[in-house]
Amino acid sequence: MEKIDFHTMEYVLECLRNNTTKVRDIRSYMLTTLYNAPVTCSNYYKAEVNHDFYGQ
């Protein structure tokens, strides 16, 4: 949790905004999302860039 910075929080909020499934336990969902965010954030943005530039 110490690795969470502004950009990581932006990523988490963007993922929450794009989530289409119903979250039953928001507390557990948020804890899991915040815990995993530093690892998954860079992969997410790499995929977004690849999609935007290369259509993959």
C-alpha positions, 0 to 999 in steps of 0.5 A: 500500500505504500507504493500508491501514488497519484497516478495509481489512484487515477488508474484505480478510479478509471477502472472503477468508472469503467467497471460494468459488473455489480460489486457486492462487497465494495470494501473488499473490492477496493482493498484488492484493487488498491493492493494490486494496482501498482503491479497492474497499472503499467500493464494496463497503460501499455495495452491502452497505448498498443491499442491506440497506436497499433490497433492491437 
